[in-house]
Amino acid sequence: MLTRQSGSRRGDGGVELRDFTRGVSFEAVDAPLMVVDTGLVIRDVNRAFLDATERCPGDLVDVPLTEAFPDNPADGRSTSGRQVRLAFEAVFERVDRYQMPMFRHDIPGAGGDRATFVRRHWTSVTTRLQDRSGRVIGAVCHAEDVTSVAEALAASSPSGLRLDAESWSHLLTALAREARGHARAARTAEQLLVALDSRVVIEEAKGFIAARSGIGVDEAFARLRQHARSTNSRLQETARAVIERGLAL
């Protein structure tokens, strides 16, 4: 059970939802989080949730849950939207915490495009939010996109794996988070390589300018930077022009 006291918002029916999302931890944590009031209106989401659903705050905040995440109209048998609503209703009325094992719920395309729906598999844990008096004011949902892991496991048909629903959800969530960690590490490594290449080019250009003009490297860098600013160019592009095209500064 969670309680927070900073700030306030009002949900449907005048229910006060105390806003605990202003803290750094809510926005910075890499777990996708969504806050919903007792009227099933989304009141806040963090960056990780926006990334997972490929949406922007305006698509979700202060929007009814069923409107933000409708069932895929092409899948007439889908009941996942109803299951998600029942999870919230369960924590509002009966339990402090409700865990849903892996379920499929397709979401609108990037930017909320409802002309197309994207196939997604999720696990989620929904936790009750109460004020100090014990009144239920909403819930926070931790939803993990486990699509890549679920499809990989389905393709490999792990018939020898026997797990109960909760353990299966934990496994999928852990594997999905590990996969995202590897992807982030790969992106970081690529960014570092680009930064290193940029640094090497700039240092080389500084040496060219210094040698050609008989000035120190600090003055050479100042000239390089001034030219980049005056031409509205990137510093690396100007440095390459010095090295490859003989740009004189």
C-alpha positions as CSV (number, residue, x, y, z in Angstrom):
1,M,0.0,0.0,0.0
2,L,1.4,3.4,-1.0
3,T,0.6,6.8,0.5
4,R,2.0,10.2,-0.6
5,Q,1.3,13.7,0.6
6,S,2.8,16.3,-1.8
7,G,0.5,18.3,-4.1
8,S,-3.0,17.3,-5.2
9,R,-5.2,16.6,-8.2
10,R,-8.8,15.8,-8.5
11,G,-10.2,12.8,-10.3
12,D,-13.7,12.0,-11.4
13,G,-16.4,12.5,-8.8
14,G,-14.3,15.0,-6.8
15,V,-12.0,12.2,-5.5
16,E,-8.7,13.9,-4.5
17,L,-5.7,12.1,-6.0
18,R,-2.5,13.2,-4.1
19,D,0.2,13.7,-6.6
20,F,3.2,11.8,-5.6
21,T,4.7,11.9,-9.1
22,R,6.5,15.2,-8.7
23,G,9.5,13.4,-7.1
24,V,12.6,12.6,-9.1
25,S,12.3,8.9,-8.5
26,F,8.9,8.6,-10.4
27,E,10.3,10.2,-13.5
28,A,13.8,8.7,-13.4
29,V,12.9,5.1,-12.6
30,D,13.2,2.9,-15.7
31,A,10.0,0.9,-14.8
32,P,7.0,2.1,-16.8
33,L,4.5,3.6,-14.4
34,M,1.0,4.9,-14.9
35,V,-1.2,6.6,-12.2
36,V,-5.0,6.2,-12.5
37,D,-7.7,7.7,-10.3
38,T,-10.8,5.9,-9.0
39,G,-12.7,7.2,-12.0
40,L,-10.3,5.2,-14.3
41,V,-8.8,8.4,-15.7
42,I,-5.0,8.5,-16.2
43,R,-3.5,11.2,-14.1
44,D,0.2,10.8,-14.8
45,V,2.8,8.6,-16.5
46,N,6.6,8.6,-16.4
47,R,9.1,8.7,-19.2
48,A,9.6,4.9,-19.3
49,F,5.8,4.4,-19.8
50,L,5.8,6.9,-22.6
51,D,8.7,5.0,-24.2
52,A,7.0,1.7,-23.8
53,T,3.7,2.8,-25.4
54,E,5.3,5.2,-28.0
55,R,3.0,8.1,-26.8
56,C,3.4,11.6,-25.5
57,P,1.9,13.0,-22.3
58,G,-1.0,14.7,-24.2
59,D,-2.1,11.4,-25.5
60,L,-2.6,9.9,-22.0
61,V,-2.7,12.4,-19.1
62,D,-6.3,13.2,-18.1
63,V,-7.6,10.7,-20.6
64,P,-9.9,7.9,-19.6
65,L,-8.1,4.6,-19.5
66,T,-10.4,2.9,-22.0
67,E,-10.0,5.7,-24.4
68,A,-6.2,5.8,-24.2
69,F,-5.9,2.0,-24.5
70,P,-9.0,0.6,-26.3
71,D,-9.3,-3.0,-27.5
72,N,-8.0,-3.7,-31.0
73,P,-11.2,-3.5,-33.1
74,A,-9.7,-6.1,-35.5
75,D,-9.7,-8.6,-32.6
76,G,-13.3,-9.2,-31.7
77,R,-12.4,-11.8,-29.1
78,S,-10.1,-9.6,-27.1
79,T,-11.1,-9.1,-23.4
80,S,-7.8,-7.6,-22.3
81,G,-9.2,-4.1,-21.9
82,R,-11.8,-5.5,-19.5
83,Q,-9.2,-7.5,-17.6
84,V,-7.1,-4.3,-17.1
85,R,-10.2,-2.4,-15.8
86,L,-10.9,-5.3,-13.4
87,A,-7.4,-5.2,-12.1
88,F,-7.8,-1.5,-11.1
89,E,-11.3,-2.1,-9.7
90,A,-9.8,-5.0,-7.6
91,V,-7.3,-2.7,-5.9
92,F,-9.9,0.0,-5.4
93,E,-12.3,-2.4,-3.7
94,R,-10.7,-5.5,-2.4
95,V,-6.9,-5.9,-2.4
96,D,-3.8,-3.7,-2.0
97,R,-2.0,-5.2,-4.9
98,Y,-3.0,-7.1,-8.0
99,Q,-0.6,-8.9,-10.4
100,M,-1.7,-9.8,-13.9
101,P,0.2,-12.7,-15.5
102,M,1.3,-12.2,-19.1
103,F,-1.6,-11.0,-21.3
104,R,-1.9,-9.7,-24.9
105,H,-3.2,-6.1,-25.3
106,D,-2.6,-4.5,-28.7
107,I,-2.0,-0.7,-28.6
108,P,-2.6,2.1,-31.1
109,G,0.3,2.8,-33.4
110,A,3.0,5.4,-32.7
111,G,1.4,8.6,-31.6
112,G,-1.9,7.0,-30.8
113,D,-2.7,6.2,-34.5
114,R,-5.9,4.2,-34.3
115,A,-5.8,3.2,-37.9
116,T,-3.3,0.6,-36.9
117,F,-2.8,-1.4,-33.8
118,V,0.6,-3.0,-32.7
119,R,0.6,-6.4,-31.2
120,R,1.9,-6.3,-27.6
121,H,2.3,-8.6,-24.6
122,W,2.5,-7.3,-21.1
123,T,2.8,-8.2,-17.4
124,S,1.5,-5.7,-14.9
125,V,1.3,-5.0,-11.1
126,T,-1.3,-2.6,-9.9
127,T,-1.0,-1.1,-6.4
128,R,-3.5,0.9,-4.4
129,L,-2.9,4.5,-3.5
130,Q,-4.4,5.9,-0.3
131,D,-4.3,9.2,1.6
132,R,-3.4,9.3,5.3
133,S,-7.0,8.8,6.3
134,G,-7.0,5.5,4.5
135,R,-9.3,6.6,1.7
136,V,-8.5,5.0,-1.7
137,I,-7.7,7.8,-4.2
138,G,-6.3,5.8,-7.1
139,A,-3.7,3.2,-8.1
140,V,-0.3,3.0,-9.8
141,C,0.3,0.4,-12.4
142,H,3.7,-0.9,-13.3
143,A,3.3,-2.4,-16.8
144,E,6.2,-4.2,-18.6
145,D,6.2,-4.8,-22.3
146,V,7.4,-8.4,-22.6
147,T,6.5,-8.8,-26.3
148,S,9.9,-9.7,-27.6
149,V,10.6,-12.3,-24.9
150,A,7.1,-13.8,-25.1
151,E,7.3,-14.2,-28.9
152,A,10.9,-15.6,-28.7
153,L,9.8,-18.2,-26.1
154,A,6.7,-19.1,-28.0
155,A,8.8,-19.6,-31.2
156,S,11.1,-21.9,-29.3
157,S,8.3,-23.9,-27.7
158,P,9.8,-24.4,-24.3
159,S,7.6,-27.4,-23.5
160,G,10.0,-28.5,-20.7
161,L,9.5,-25.3,-18.8
162,R,6.8,-25.7,-16.1
163,L,6.1,-22.5,-14.0
164,D,3.1,-21.2,-12.2
165,A,1.5,-18.0,-13.6
166,E,3.3,-15.6,-11.1
167,S,6.7,-17.2,-11.7
168,W,6.2,-17.1,-15.5
169,S,5.4,-13.3,-15.2
170,H,8.5,-12.7,-13.1
171,L,10.6,-14.5,-15.7
172,L,9.2,-12.7,-18.7
173,T,9.6,-9.3,-16.9
174,A,13.2,-10.0,-15.9
175,L,14.2,-11.2,-19.4
176,A,12.5,-8.2,-21.0
177,R,14.2,-5.7,-18.7
178,E,17.5,-7.5,-19.4
179,A,17.0,-7.2,-23.1
180,R,16.3,-3.5,-22.8
181,G,19.4,-3.1,-20.7
182,H,21.5,-4.7,-23.4
183,A,19.9,-2.4,-26.0
184,R,20.6,0.7,-23.9
185,A,24.2,-0.5,-23.5
186,A,24.6,-0.9,-27.2
187,R,23.2,2.5,-27.9
188,T,25.6,4.0,-25.3
189,A,28.6,2.3,-26.8
190,E,27.6,3.6,-30.3
191,Q,27.2,7.2,-28.9
192,L,30.6,7.0,-27.2
193,L,32.2,5.9,-30.5
194,V,30.6,8.8,-32.4
195,A,31.7,11.2,-29.6
196,L,35.3,9.8,-29.8
197,D,35.4,10.2,-33.6
198,S,34.2,13.7,-33.3
199,R,36.9,14.5,-30.7
200,V,39.6,13.1,-32.9
201,V,38.5,15.1,-35.9
202,I,38.4,18.3,-33.8
203,E,41.8,17.7,-32.3
204,E,43.3,17.1,-35.7
205,A,41.7,20.3,-37.1
206,K,43.1,22.3,-34.2
207,G,46.6,21.0,-35.1
208,F,46.1,21.9,-38.7
209,I,45.0,25.5,-37.9
210,A,47.7,26.0,-35.3
211,A,50.5,24.8,-37.6
212,R,49.3,26.7,-40.6
213,S,48.7,30.0,-38.8
214,G,51.5,29.8,-36.2
215,I,49.2,30.1,-33.2
216,G,48.6,28.0,-30.1
217,V,46.0,25.2,-30.1
218,D,43.7,27.2,-27.8
219,E,43.5,30.1,-30.3
220,A,43.1,27.5,-33.1
221,F,40.1,26.0,-31.2
222,A,38.6,29.5,-30.7
223,R,38.8,30.2,-34.4
224,L,37.2,26.8,-35.2
225,R,34.4,27.3,-32.8
226,Q,33.8,30.9,-33.9
227,H,33.5,29.8,-37.6
228,A,31.1,27.0,-36.7
229,R,28.9,29.5,-34.8
230,S,29.0,32.1,-37.5
231,T,28.0,29.6,-40.2
232,N,25.5,27.8,-37.9
233,S,27.4,24.6,-38.5
234,R,28.3,21.7,-36.1
235,L,31.8,21.9,-34.8
236,Q,32.6,18.5,-36.2
237,E,31.5,19.5,-39.7
238,T,33.7,22.6,-39.6
239,A,36.7,20.5,-38.4
240,R,36.2,18.1,-41.3
241,A,36.1,21.0,-43.7
242,V,39.5,22.1,-42.3
243,I,41.0,18.7,-42.7
244,E,39.4,17.5,-46.0
245,R,38.8,20.7,-47.9
246,G,41.5,22.9,-46.6
247,L,39.2,25.5,-45.0
248,A,41.4,28.3,-43.9
249,L,40.6,30.0,-40.6
